[in-house]
Structure formats: structure tokens, C-alpha cells
Amino acid sequence: MTVDAYVVMPDHLHGLLLIVGARHGVPQREAYGKPVPGSIPSIVRSFKSASTLRVKRKVGLPEGGIWERDYHEHVVRSERALVRIREYILNNPARLTLIRSGLA
């Protein structure tokens, strides 16, 4: 797995994970609450857990999570879609600036 494009926004983040060697038919979801190692839910859960611990240690936040429960995932199926999603992620801060300035 490689982190491709990403951007941290004031209230969320966008990230593109490249998972090499993924095969059709391999379970990507947890069955009955049991984690599937290497699945997208397991990767996201690990990221959220590790980053929460680091933020709390650094900033001294009280108990509780810092992330929303859900996340959005999408399988990129073509080079064209990959380019489009990378552009969306990298241009997201500029869009926020335009929205906040009333120009969008």
C-alpha cells in the first residue's frame, strides 16, 4: 500500500491509497465484526487509532475520538479516473478558499 495524493483540510482529509496486488474476490469488508487484515476498513481503523493517539499526546485532548465514525471509499478503475481524483484532492484547498471568499 502506498499513500498517493492527500490533503488535510480544516475539518476533514482526502487521501488516495494505492493498494498493489489487490485481487478480485478477496474480502475487503469485515464479516460479522471480525477484522480482515489488509482490508480497507482495517487500514482506516489503524490510521484513525494511531493518529488519534498522536494528536492527543501532542495537544493534550481529553478522552474520546477525534474522527467521525464513517468514511467514504471508492475503487478507482481507470487511469483517467485516477488523474481526475488526484486533481480533485490537490485542488481542494483552492476550492475552499474560493468558497470562503464568496467567489465560488
Number of C-alpha atoms within 10 A of each C-alpha: 11 9 10 11 16 16 15 13 11 8 6 9 11 16 16 18 16 14 14 8 7 12 9 7 6 9 13 17 16 14 9 6 7 9 14 16 13 15 17 17 18 17 15 13 14 12 11 16 14 10 14 17 14 11 12 15 11 9 8 10 13 9 7 8 13 15 13 8 8 8 8 5 11 6 9 14 8 9 9 9 12 14 11 11 17 17 12 15 17 16 12 18 15 10 14 14 12 12 11 10 9 8 8 9
